[in-house]
Amino acid sequence: MTRNTARWCKGTVVSAVAAMVCFASWERLLKWAEAVAAAEPGSIGAGWAQALLATCTGVLAMPLLLWAGMRLLGERGTRVLALAGGAAWWFIGTHVVEGTRIDDTDTALLLAVFALLGGVLCLARPTTDG
């Protein structure tokens, strides 16, 4: 197995695991926000703080999870994966978690696309010019 193939595999696995962790936590936190809002019917702003916390956690945790996962697997130079993966997750995650008209098949497809994108992003290594 070549170095690039190993790096692609690591990036794909780390991205898949990070996507599942972020998806599950974001979804659970949103359900908590909905429960808070349902417990206080008629209250203006009930559950807004919890929904904001859910969205911030779901989006901001991704770059950290990608970076930490690759570091645990012994890879360095993963800034492109962390930054571009975080940006891609902001787009994909909002559609998957907060999308009102998305079914389970579309969710699985988008999570798989994100994992494959993570593998491709791992192949991009920043160059340092002296």
Backbone as JSON Lines, residues from 0, in Angstrom:
{"i":0,"aa":"M","n":[0.85,-1.17,0.0],"ca":[0.0,0.0,0.0],"c":[0.9,1.24,0.0]}
{"i":1,"aa":"T","n":[0.63,2.14,-0.9],"ca":[1.44,3.35,-0.99],"c":[1.07,4.33,0.12]}
{"i":2,"aa":"R","n":[1.93,5.3,0.3],"ca":[1.72,6.31,1.34],"c":[0.42,7.09,1.1]}
{"i":3,"aa":"N","n":[0.17,7.46,-0.17],"ca":[-1.06,8.22,-0.48],"c":[-2.31,7.38,-0.27]}
{"i":4,"aa":"T","n":[-2.24,6.1,-0.59],"ca":[-3.4,5.23,-0.38],"c":[-3.7,5.09,1.1]}
{"i":5,"aa":"A","n":[-2.66,4.91,1.9],"ca":[-2.85,4.81,3.35],"c":[-3.41,6.1,3.91]}
{"i":6,"aa":"R","n":[-2.9,7.22,3.43],"ca":[-3.39,8.52,3.91],"c":[-4.85,8.72,3.51]}
{"i":7,"aa":"W","n":[-5.22,8.31,2.28],"ca":[-6.6,8.44,1.83],"c":[-7.52,7.57,2.69]}
{"i":8,"aa":"C","n":[-7.09,6.34,2.99],"ca":[-7.9,5.45,3.82],"c":[-8.1,6.03,5.22]}
{"i":9,"aa":"K","n":[-7.02,6.54,5.79],"ca":[-7.12,7.14,7.13],"c":[-8.07,8.33,7.1]}
{"i":10,"aa":"G","n":[-7.94,9.18,6.1],"ca":[-8.8,10.36,6.0],"c":[-10.26,10.0,5.82]}
{"i":11,"aa":"T","n":[-10.53,8.95,5.05],"ca":[-11.9,8.5,4.83],"c":[-12.51,7.95,6.11]}
{"i":12,"aa":"V","n":[-11.74,7.13,6.82],"ca":[-12.25,6.55,8.07],"c":[-12.46,7.64,9.13]}
{"i":13,"aa":"V","n":[-11.48,8.51,9.29],"ca":[-11.6,9.59,10.28],"c":[-12.79,10.49,9.93]}
{"i":14,"aa":"S","n":[-12.96,10.81,8.67],"ca":[-14.09,11.67,8.26],"c":[-15.43,10.98,8.5]}
{"i":15,"aa":"A","n":[-15.5,9.68,8.24],"ca":[-16.74,8.94,8.48],"c":[-17.09,8.9,9.96]}
{"i":16,"aa":"V","n":[-16.1,8.62,10.8],"ca":[-16.34,8.57,12.24],"c":[-16.72,9.96,12.76]}
{"i":17,"aa":"A","n":[-15.99,10.98,12.33],"ca":[-16.29,12.34,12.77],"c":[-17.68,12.77,12.32]}
{"i":18,"aa":"A","n":[-18.07,12.39,11.11],"ca":[-19.41,12.74,10.62],"c":[-20.49,12.07,11.45]}
{"i":19,"aa":"M","n":[-20.28,10.82,11.81],"ca":[-21.28,10.11,12.63],"c":[-21.37,10.72,14.03]}
{"i":20,"aa":"V","n":[-20.22,11.08,14.61],"ca":[-20.23,11.69,15.95],"c":[-20.93,13.04,15.91]}
{"i":21,"aa":"C","n":[-20.56,13.87,14.94],"ca":[-21.19,15.19,14.84],"c":[-22.67,15.08,14.51]}
{"i":22,"aa":"F","n":[-23.02,14.19,13.63],"ca":[-24.42,14.0,13.25],"c":[-25.25,13.59,14.46]}
{"i":23,"aa":"A","n":[-24.76,12.6,15.21],"ca":[-25.51,12.09,16.36],"c":[-25.63,13.15,17.46]}
{"i":24,"aa":"S","n":[-24.54,13.85,17.76],"ca":[-24.6,14.84,18.83],"c":[-25.48,16.03,18.42]}
{"i":25,"aa":"W","n":[-25.35,16.48,17.18],"ca":[-26.14,17.6,16.69],"c":[-27.63,17.25,16.72]}
{"i":26,"aa":"E","n":[-27.95,16.05,16.28],"ca":[-29.35,15.62,16.25],"c":[-29.93,15.52,17.66]}
{"i":27,"aa":"R","n":[-29.17,14.95,18.58],"ca":[-29.65,14.83,19.97],"c":[-29.81,16.19,20.62]}
{"i":28,"aa":"L","n":[-28.87,17.09,20.39],"ca":[-29.0,18.42,20.97],"c":[-30.19,19.18,20.39]}
{"i":29,"aa":"L","n":[-30.49,18.99,19.12],"ca":[-31.67,19.62,18.53],"c":[-32.97,19.06,19.11]}
{"i":30,"aa":"K","n":[-32.98,17.75,19.36],"ca":[-34.16,17.16,20.0],"c":[-34.35,17.72,21.41]}
{"i":31,"aa":"W","n":[-33.24,17.95,22.11],"ca":[-33.3,18.57,23.44],"c":[-33.88,19.98,23.33]}
{"i":32,"aa":"A","n":[-33.44,20.74,22.33],"ca":[-33.96,22.09,22.13],"c":[-35.45,22.07,21.83]}
{"i":33,"aa":"E","n":[-35.87,21.11,21.02],"ca":[-37.3,20.98,20.73],"c":[-38.1,20.6,21.96]}
{"i":34,"aa":"A","n":[-37.53,19.76,22.82],"ca":[-38.2,19.37,24.06],"c":[-38.34,20.56,25.0]}
{"i":35,"aa":"V","n":[-37.32,21.39,25.07],"ca":[-37.4,22.6,25.9],"c":[-38.47,23.53,25.37]}
{"i":36,"aa":"A","n":[-38.52,23.7,24.05],"ca":[-39.53,24.58,23.45],"c":[-40.93,24.02,23.66]}
{"i":37,"aa":"A","n":[-41.07,22.69,23.59],"ca":[-42.39,22.07,23.77],"c":[-42.85,22.15,25.23]}
{"i":38,"aa":"A","n":[-41.9,22.18,26.16],"ca":[-42.25,22.23,27.58],"c":[-42.76,23.6,27.99]}
{"i":39,"aa":"E","n":[-42.44,24.6,27.19],"ca":[-42.87,25.97,27.51],"c":[-43.65,26.54,26.31]}
{"i":40,"aa":"P","n":[-44.82,26.01,26.03],"ca":[-45.57,26.5,24.87],"c":[-45.97,27.96,25.06]}
{"i":41,"aa":"G","n":[-45.86,28.69,23.99],"ca":[-46.25,30.1,24.03],"c":[-45.15,31.02,24.5]}
{"i":42,"aa":"S","n":[-44.05,30.49,25.0],"ca":[-42.94,31.33,25.43],"c":[-42.13,31.75,24.22]}
{"i":43,"aa":"I","n":[-41.84,33.03,24.16],"ca":[-41.03,33.53,23.06],"c":[-39.57,33.18,23.35]}
{"i":44,"aa":"G","n":[-38.94,32.53,22.4],"ca":[-37.53,32.2,22.53],"c":[-37.24,30.92,23.3]}
{"i":45,"aa":"A","n":[-38.25,30.16,23.64],"ca":[-38.01,28.91,24.36],"c":[-37.28,27.93,23.45]}
{"i":46,"aa":"G","n":[-36.13,27.48,23.87],"ca":[-35.33,26.53,23.11],"c":[-34.36,27.14,22.14]}
{"i":47,"aa":"W","n":[-34.38,28.47,22.0],"ca":[-33.47,29.11,21.05],"c":[-32.02,28.95,21.47]}
{"i":48,"aa":"A","n":[-31.75,29.15,22.73],"ca":[-30.36,29.02,23.21],"c":[-29.87,27.58,23.03]}
{"i":49,"aa":"Q","n":[-30.73,26.61,23.27],"ca":[-30.36,25.22,23.1],"c":[-30.15,24.89,21.62]}
{"i":50,"aa":"A","n":[-30.97,25.45,20.76],"ca":[-30.8,25.22,19.33],"c":[-29.51,25.86,18.82]}
{"i":51,"aa":"L","n":[-29.19,27.03,19.33],"ca":[-27.93,27.68,18.96],"c":[-26.74,26.86,19.43]}
{"i":52,"aa":"L","n":[-26.82,26.35,20.64],"ca":[-25.77,25.48,21.17],"c":[-25.63,24.23,20.31]}
{"i":53,"aa":"A","n":[-26.73,23.65,19.9],"ca":[-26.7,22.44,19.06],"c":[-26.01,22.72,17.73]}
{"i":54,"aa":"T","n":[-26.37,23.82,17.1],"ca":[-25.79,24.15,15.8],"c":[-24.3,24.47,15.93]}
{"i":55,"aa":"C","n":[-23.94,25.26,16.92],"ca":[-22.52,25.59,17.12],"c":[-21.7,24.34,17.42]}
{"i":56,"aa":"T","n":[-22.23,23.48,18.26],"ca":[-21.52,22.24,18.58],"c":[-21.4,21.36,17.35]}
{"i":57,"aa":"G","n":[-22.48,21.22,16.59],"ca":[-22.47,20.37,15.4],"c":[-21.52,20.85,14.33]}
{"i":58,"aa":"V","n":[-21.37,22.15,14.19],"ca":[-20.52,22.7,13.14],"c":[-19.07,22.85,13.61]}
{"i":59,"aa":"L","n":[-18.87,23.39,14.8],"ca":[-17.52,23.71,15.25],"c":[-16.72,22.5,15.74]}
{"i":60,"aa":"A","n":[-17.39,21.43,16.07],"ca":[-16.67,20.24,16.52],"c":[-15.98,19.51,15.38]}
{"i":61,"aa":"M","n":[-16.48,19.66,14.16],"ca":[-15.94,18.88,13.04],"c":[-14.46,19.13,12.77]}
{"i":62,"aa":"P","n":[-14.0,20.37,12.63],"ca":[-12.56,20.54,12.36],"c":[-11.69,19.95,13.47]}
{"i":63,"aa":"L","n":[-12.13,20.1,14.7],"ca":[-11.37,19.54,15.82],"c":[-11.34,18.01,15.76]}
{"i":64,"aa":"L","n":[-12.45,17.39,15.46],"ca":[-12.49,15.93,15.36],"c":[-11.64,15.41,14.2]}
{"i":65,"aa":"L","n":[-11.68,16.11,13.07],"ca":[-10.85,15.7,11.94],"c":[-9.37,15.81,12.27]}
{"i":66,"aa":"W","n":[-8.99,16.92,12.85],"ca":[-7.58,17.12,13.21],"c":[-7.13,16.09,14.25]}
{"i":67,"aa":"A","n":[-7.92,15.92,15.3],"ca":[-7.54,14.99,16.37],"c":[-7.5,13.55,15.87]}
{"i":68,"aa":"G","n":[-8.44,13.17,15.04],"ca":[-8.45,11.81,14.51],"c":[-7.21,11.51,13.66]}
{"i":69,"aa":"M","n":[-6.83,12.45,12.83],"ca":[-5.65,12.23,12.0],"c":[-4.37,12.23,12.84]}
{"i":70,"aa":"R","n":[-4.33,13.06,13.86],"ca":[-3.16,13.06,14.75],"c":[-3.06,11.74,15.5]}
{"i":71,"aa":"L","n":[-4.2,11.19,15.92],"ca":[-4.18,9.89,16.61],"c":[-3.67,8.78,15.7]}
{"i":72,"aa":"L","n":[-3.89,8.92,14.41],"ca":[-3.41,7.92,13.45],"c":[-2.0,8.23,12.95]}
{"i":73,"aa":"G","n":[-1.38,9.26,13.53],"ca":[0.02,9.56,13.21],"c":[0.24,10.41,11.99]}
{"i":74,"aa":"E","n":[-0.77,11.08,11.49],"ca":[-0.62,11.93,10.32],"c":[-0.42,13.38,10.73]}
{"i":75,"aa":"R","n":[0.42,14.05,10.01],"ca":[0.66,15.48,10.23],"c":[0.26,16.24,8.95]}
{"i":76,"aa":"G","n":[0.21,17.55,9.05],"ca":[-0.12,18.35,7.87],"c":[-1.54,18.16,7.41]}
{"i":77,"aa":"T","n":[-2.47,18.18,8.34],"ca":[-3.88,17.95,7.99],"c":[-4.72,19.22,8.09]}
{"i":78,"aa":"R","n":[-4.07,20.37,7.93],"ca":[-4.81,21.63,8.01],"c":[-5.86,21.74,6.91]}
{"i":79,"aa":"V","n":[-5.52,21.26,5.72],"ca":[-6.47,21.34,4.6],"c":[-7.71,20.5,4.93]}
{"i":80,"aa":"L","n":[-7.49,19.31,5.47],"ca":[-8.63,18.46,5.85],"c":[-9.47,19.14,6.92]}
{"i":81,"aa":"A","n":[-8.83,19.67,7.95],"ca":[-9.58,20.28,9.05],"c":[-10.37,21.5,8.59]}
{"i":82,"aa":"L","n":[-9.75,22.38,7.83],"ca":[-10.42,23.61,7.41],"c":[-11.45,23.37,6.31]}
{"i":83,"aa":"A","n":[-11.05,22.68,5.25],"ca":[-12.0,22.44,4.15],"c":[-13.08,21.43,4.57]}
{"i":84,"aa":"G","n":[-12.7,20.45,5.39],"ca":[-13.68,19.5,5.9],"c":[-14.7,20.17,6.81]}
{"i":85,"aa":"G","n":[-14.23,21.11,7.62],"ca":[-15.15,21.87,8.48],"c":[-16.12,22.7,7.65]}
{"i":86,"aa":"A","n":[-15.61,23.32,6.6],"ca":[-16.48,24.11,5.72],"c":[-17.48,23.22,4.98]}
{"i":87,"aa":"A","n":[-17.01,22.08,4.51],"ca":[-17.92,21.15,3.82],"c":[-18.97,20.61,4.78]}
{"i":88,"aa":"W","n":[-18.57,20.35,6.02],"ca":[-19.52,19.85,7.01],"c":[-20.57,20.9,7.32]}
{"i":89,"aa":"W","n":[-20.21,22.17,7.34],"ca":[-21.19,23.23,7.58],"c":[-22.3,23.13,6.53]}
{"i":90,"aa":"F","n":[-21.92,22.9,5.28],"ca":[-22.91,22.79,4.22],"c":[-23.68,21.48,4.3]}
{"i":91,"aa":"I","n":[-22.96,20.37,4.4],"ca":[-23.59,19.04,4.41],"c":[-24.37,18.82,5.7]}
{"i":92,"aa":"G","n":[-23.77,19.19,6.83],"ca":[-24.41,18.95,8.12],"c":[-25.72,19.69,8.29]}
{"i":93,"aa":"T","n":[-25.78,20.92,7.82],"ca":[-27.04,21.65,7.94],"c":[-28.13,21.02,7.09]}
{"i":94,"aa":"H","n":[-27.77,20.45,5.95],"ca":[-28.77,19.77,5.13],"c":[-29.2,18.45,5.76]}
{"i":95,"aa":"V","n":[-28.24,17.73,6.34],"ca":[-28.53,16.41,6.89],"c":[-29.3,16.52,8.2]}
{"i":96,"aa":"V","n":[-28.85,17.37,9.1],"ca":[-29.45,17.44,10.43],"c":[-30.67,18.34,10.46]}
{"i":97,"aa":"E","n":[-30.54,19.53,9.9],"ca":[-31.62,20.5,10.0],"c":[-32.52,20.53,8.78]}
{"i":98,"aa":"G","n":[-32.25,19.69,7.79],"ca":[-33.08,19.63,6.6],"c":[-34.44,19.03,6.93]}
{"i":99,"aa":"T","n":[-35.49,19.68,6.5],"ca":[-36.82,19.2,6.83],"c":[-37.34,18.18,5.83]}
{"i":100,"aa":"R","n":[-36.81,18.2,4.61],"ca":[-37.31,17.29,3.59],"c":[-36.23,16.32,3.12]}
{"i":101,"aa":"I","n":[-35.46,15.78,4.04],"ca":[-34.42,14.84,3.66],"c":[-34.71,13.5,4.33]}
{"i":102,"aa":"D","n":[-34.6,12.43,3.57],"ca":[-34.91,11.11,4.13],"c":[-33.62,10.37,4.51]}
{"i":103,"aa":"D","n":[-33.77,9.15,5.02],"ca":[-32.62,8.38,5.5],"c":[-31.64,8.03,4.38]}
{"i":104,"aa":"T","n":[-32.14,7.77,3.2],"ca":[-31.26,7.43,2.07],"c":[-30.39,8.62,1.69]}
{"i":105,"aa":"D","n":[-31.0,9.8,1.63],"ca":[-30.22,11.0,1.32],"c":[-29.21,11.3,2.41]}
{"i":106,"aa":"T","n":[-29.59,11.08,3.66],"ca":[-28.67,11.29,4.77],"c":[-27.46,10.37,4.65]}
{"i":107,"aa":"A","n":[-27.7,9.1,4.4],"ca":[-26.6,8.14,4.26],"c":[-25.71,8.51,3.08]}
{"i":108,"aa":"L","n":[-26.31,8.93,1.99],"ca":[-25.54,9.32,0.81],"c":[-24.66,10.53,1.09]}
{"i":109,"aa":"L","n":[-25.22,11.55,1.74],"ca":[-24.44,12.74,2.04],"c":[-23.32,12.46,3.04]}
{"i":110,"aa":"L","n":[-23.56,11.6,4.02],"ca":[-22.5,11.24,4.96],"c":[-21.4,10.46,4.26]}
{"i":111,"aa":"A","n":[-21.76,9.59,3.32],"ca":[-20.75,8.86,2.55],"c":[-19.94,9.8,1.66]}
{"i":112,"aa":"V","n":[-20.61,10.76,1.05],"ca":[-19.91,11.75,0.23],"c":[-18.93,12.55,1.09]}
{"i":113,"aa":"F","n":[-19.34,12.91,2.29],"ca":[-18.45,13.64,3.18],"c":[-17.23,12.8,3.54]}
{"i":114,"aa":"A","n":[-17.42,11.51,3.81],"ca":[-16.3,10.63,4.15],"c":[-15.32,10.54,2.98]}
{"i":115,"aa":"L","n":[-15.83,10.37,1.78],"ca":[-14.97,10.3,0.6],"c":[-14.25,11.63,0.35]}
{"i":116,"aa":"L","n":[-14.95,12.72,0.57],"ca":[-14.33,14.04,0.44],"c":[-13.19,14.19,1.44]}
{"i":117,"aa":"G","n":[-13.38,13.69,2.66],"ca":[-12.31,13.73,3.65],"c":[-11.08,12.97,3.2]}
{"i":118,"aa":"G","n":[-11.28,11.82,2.54],"ca":[-10.16,11.07,2.0],"c":[-9.41,11.85,0.93]}
{"i":119,"aa":"V","n":[-10.15,12.5,0.07],"ca":[-9.52,13.3,-0.99],"c":[-8.78,14.5,-0.4]}
{"i":120,"aa":"L","n":[-9.38,15.15,0.59],"ca":[-8.74,16.31,1.2],"c":[-7.45,15.93,1.93]}
{"i":121,"aa":"C","n":[-7.34,14.69,2.37],"ca":[-6.11,14.24,3.03],"c":[-4.94,14.18,2.07]}
{"i":122,"aa":"L","n":[-5.23,14.03,0.8],"ca":[-4.16,13.95,-0.18],"c":[-3.55,15.32,-0.48]}
{"i":123,"aa":"A","n":[-4.27,16.37,-0.18],"ca":[-3.77,17.73,-0.38],"c":[-2.88,18.1,0.8]}
{"i":124,"aa":"R","n":[-1.63,18.32,0.51],"ca":[-0.68,18.69,1.57],"c":[-0.14,20.08,1.24]}
{"i":125,"aa":"P","n":[-0.19,20.99,2.2],"ca":[0.34,22.33,1.94],"c":[1.84,22.27,1.72]}
{"i":126,"aa":"T","n":[2.3,23.05,0.78],"ca":[3.74,23.1,0.52],"c":[4.34,24.28,1.27]}
{"i":127,"aa":"T","n":[5.57,24.14,1.64],"ca":[6.27,25.23,2.32],"c":[7.41,25.68,1.42]}
{"i":128,"aa":"D","n":[7.34,26.91,1.0],"ca":[8.4,27.49,0.18],"c":[9.32,28.29,1.08]}
{"i":129,"aa":"G","n":[10.59,27.97,1.0],"ca":[11.57,28.63,1.88],"c":[11.88,29.96,1.45]}
